[in-house]
Amino acid sequence: MKAMIFAAGLGTRLKPITDTLPKALVPVAGKPLIEHVMTKIAAATDADGAPLVDGFVVNVHHFAPKIVDWLGNFSADCSVDSHVGTPSLLRMTSTSLRGQDPSTSLRDQDPSTSLRDQDSSTSLRGAKRRGNLPVAISDETAQLLETGGAVHHARKYLEGCGNFLIHNVDIFTSADLGWFAAQHKADSVATLLVSDRKTSRYFLFHPQTMRLIGWYNSLNGDTIMADPSLKIQDCRMLAFAGIHILSDKVFGYMDEYINEKGLPTDEEVGTRFPIVDFYLWACSRAPIYGVEAQNLTFLDVGKMDTIDKAEELAAQLAFRYTGGAM
């Protein structure tokens, strides 16, 4: 199974930090957000104790070269997507990030600079390699594709692997990813990790089957129902945790969605659309299920006032990767 990390966001709610740094590299407890997420995923195991994932895909846009620079230190096997042609193996130049503030790396880099302009000809000399799991970088520097478009654009890395995990880069949870993966049903196009907590936007699920049937905004009352025979009060109303597992069957449905909606498409740049909009369209056509995590500890590290909370939570959720050289 592959794992895709959504790391392309602008991080506007974390300004002024993200004026010079991508959200993925915002430091929490001495490590960038993306390291916390990648380490958690790499530590996860399946029911047999085997590693849950065998590689990562990371999408990039805002200050993309800084993320590529950091990933070059994290993984000894890192490839960068190009807008044209096939992905090529990149051996990036970088200094070690050991003890270094990630914001000092490529500080003056224009955040819109394309990865195609980066020198990939020399080896990773002097870098602190922290992983042997391959990392493929999906380049969205030409256009931010939102979450659904990001998955569709990364199709070349994900199709054919069966199922793949998606994790937001700014989410801290106590979720057992191995347990969650085991809940994914064979007929499911997507499985969403959800919990019973207060939020402004909820997914709605069938009370018996936990199949996705709608969405509700508690602030303005906006409601989308795939099954009009049910009322909101008849549904399980649960909050999404930013972690999901998709079957690679999803790409056929995405193609159908893009065509039906008439979304502007560029073969090189991609197609922009939110994955929640896609789920609400697809749930009447294919099974999408929710899996409720009981007593889930959850934090969206999306605002400045959450940084201190994240520091505390990082210590509580501390874990080590024990599956080999990471």
N, C-alpha and C positions, 0 to 999 in steps of 0.2 A: 504494500500500500504506500502511495505517495502522500505527502502532506503539503498543502499549499497555504502559505501565510500571506494574508492581505497586508501589505506594507507600503502601498502606493499613496495613501491619503496625505492631504496637505497639512493636517494637524492644526487647523486654524484655532481650535479651542485651547491649544497649548502655546500660543504666542505669549511672550516673545521668544521662547526657546526655539520654536520651529521657524523663526526668521533666519536662522543659520544652521539648522539641523533638521533632518527628517524625523518624523514622529517615531519611526522604528528605532532610532538611536538615542532617544531621550533616556537619560540615565536614571535608573531606580536601584537603590541599594548597591551602587557601584557597577551595575551592568546595564547595557541598553535593553530596552523592552524586548527587542527581537531575540536577544540571547536568552532571556527568561523563557520565552515561548518555545524556542527551538530546543532548549535543554529539556524542558518538560516533555515535549513530544518525543525527543530521542530516548528519553528514559522509559517511555510507555511500552508495555509488553502485552501480548495477546494472552488468551487463556492457557496456552501451552508454555508461556514464559519466553517466547521468542519476541524480538523487537517488533513493535507494531508497524513502524514505517521503515522504508529502505531508501528514502530520498526526499528532498524538499524542492518545492517550487516557490519562489518569492517574486511577487510583482513589485515594480518600482516605478516611481514618477518624480515626486518632489525630492530634490537633491539626490537623484538616483545614483550618481557616481560615489557618493559617500557610503551608501548602503552596499554597493558592489565592493568598495574598498574594504569595508568591515567583513563582508562575507568571504572575501579572499583570505582573511585571517582565520575565519571560523572553519572553513572546509578546504581540504586539499584538492577537492574535485569540484570546481565551480565553472559553470558554463553560462554564457550570456546570450540571450535571444537577440537576434537582429531583425529589423523590419523586413529585410529581404534575405532570401536564401535560408539555409538551415543553420541551427545554432552551432557555434564552434566553441571548442574548449578554450577557456580563457585562463591564462596564467598571469595574474595581475601583479603590478608593482605596488608595494606597500611597505610601510614600516610597521614594526610590531605595535599592537594596541595595548601591550602589557602596561598597566598603570597610566594609560594615556586617556585624557578626556576625549571622547569620540568627536566632540565638536571641533577639535583642532585639526582633524583629518580633512584635507581638501576644503578648508574653511572658506576660501574665496571662490569655490566652484559655483558657477551659475547653475541654479537648481533646474533650469530647463535644458541643460546640456545633454545631448543625446549620447547614449552609451556607445554609439557607433564611432564617436570621436575619441574614445579612450584607447590608449596604447595597450594592446594585449599581447605584445610580442615577447616580453621578457618574463622570466619566471618569478615566483613568489619568494624572492630572496629576503631573508631576515624576518619573515613574518611568523607570527605565532599561530601555527595551524592547530585548530582545536577540534577537528572532526574529519571523519572519513566518509560520512554520508554525503552523497553527491547533492549539489545545490544547483538548480537551473533557475536563471533569472529571466523573468518575462518582462520585456521592456515596454513600458507605457509612457515613455518620455514624450512621444508625439501627442498623446491625448490620454487624459485620465479616463478610464473606461468604466468606472464604478464596479461594484462587486460582481454582478452577473457578467458584464463584459470582460472582466478580468479572468474569470474562469473560462469563458469561451475563447479568449485570446491565448490562454495557456493550454489549449486543447492538445497540441503536439506533444506535450509532456505528460498529459494525464490520460488521454484516450488509450485504451488497451491495458490499463493497469487494474481493471475491475472496479474497485472502490478507492476513493481518496478522501482524506481528511482536509477540512478547511478550518483555519483558526485565525481570528483577528489578532493583529500584532499588539493591540492595546488592551487585551483582556487578561486579567488574573483570575483564576478559579481554582477550586479544590477538586475539580472534576477528575475522575479516574477515566482516562482516555481509553484504556484497554477495555474496561467495562462498557463504556459507551459504544465502542466499535462492535462489541459482541451483540448489541441490541439492534443493529442494522439488519433489516429483513431482506430476504433474497428478492422480493418483488418491489422493494422500495427504490425510488429514484433519488430520494434524499431523506435523511434522518436529521432532525434538528434537536440539539440539546436545549432543554427549557427547564425553568424552575418556577416555583410559586413565590414570586416576589413582586413588590410594587414597582410599576414603571408606567410610562405614559402610553406605550404601544404594546399591544398583546397579539400573539398568534392565538387563533381559536381552533380547538381540536374536537373531534367527535368524542363524546364522553365514554363510549365503549371501546372504540378501536384506536383512539389517539391519532386518527388520520387528520391531516390539516384540512380545514374547511373554511378558514377565513382569517380576518384581521380586524382589530379594533383600536381606535385612538381614543383614549379616555379623556383627553383634553378638549376635543371638539366633537366627539361622538361619531366621527367618520367610521363607517363599517363596510367591509367587503366580505361577502358571503358566497362561497362556491356552492353551498347547499342551501337554497332558499327555504327549504322545509324546516330548517332549524332556526331557533332564535338564540341571541347571544347568551341568555340565561341558561340555555340548554347545553352550552359548550363548556369545555375546559378552557379557561382563559389563563395562559401562561406566558412568561417572559422569555425571550430568546437570549441565549448566553453567548452568541457569536461563535459557536463551534458547531460544525455540521459534517456529516459524511454523505458523499454523493456517489452514486453509481455512474460509471462512464456512459451509461445509457442516456444520461442527461443531455449529452451534446445533440442528439437527434431532436429532442424536445426544444432545445435552445434554438436550433436552426428553424424549426417550425414557428416558434415564438417570434423570432426576428422577421421572418417572412410575413407572418400574419399582421404584425404591428407596423410593417413597412419601415423598420428602423434603418437609418443611414449606415451603410456598411462600406468599409475600406479594407480590402484583403490584407494590406500590409499593416495598417494602424489598428484595425479592429472595429468592434461595434459596442456602443456605450448603452448599458442598461443596468438597473439595480436588480440584485438577485431576489429581493423580497417581492418585487413586482412580478418577476418570473415565477416564483413559487406560487403566488396567488392565482396566476393564470394556469399553471401546470397542475395544480392540485385537483382540478376537476377532470383531468385527463390521465393522471398517473398517481400511484400511491406516494404520498409524502407524509412521513410520520413524525410525531414528536416523542421524545423520550425525556421523562421528567427525572431530574436528579434531585434526590431528597437532601435537605440540609446543605444545599450548595453554597459555598462561599464564593462571592462574585464581586468583582470590581472592574468597572470600565475606567481605565486610566486615560480619560479623554480631556480632562480639564486641569488647570493649574492646582485647584484645591484638592485634587485626588492624589497628588504626588506623595504627600506625607502619608496618606492612608496606604498607598502602594508600598512605601518603604516598610511599614509595619507588616503588611500582608506578605511581602516577599520573605520576611524572616519566618513567619508562621508556616508558609508553604514551602520552605526550603527543601530541596531534594537534590540528589546527585545522579548524574548519568553513570550507570554501572555496566552498560552493555559493551564496553570496549573503549578504544581510544576515541575521545570526543573532542 
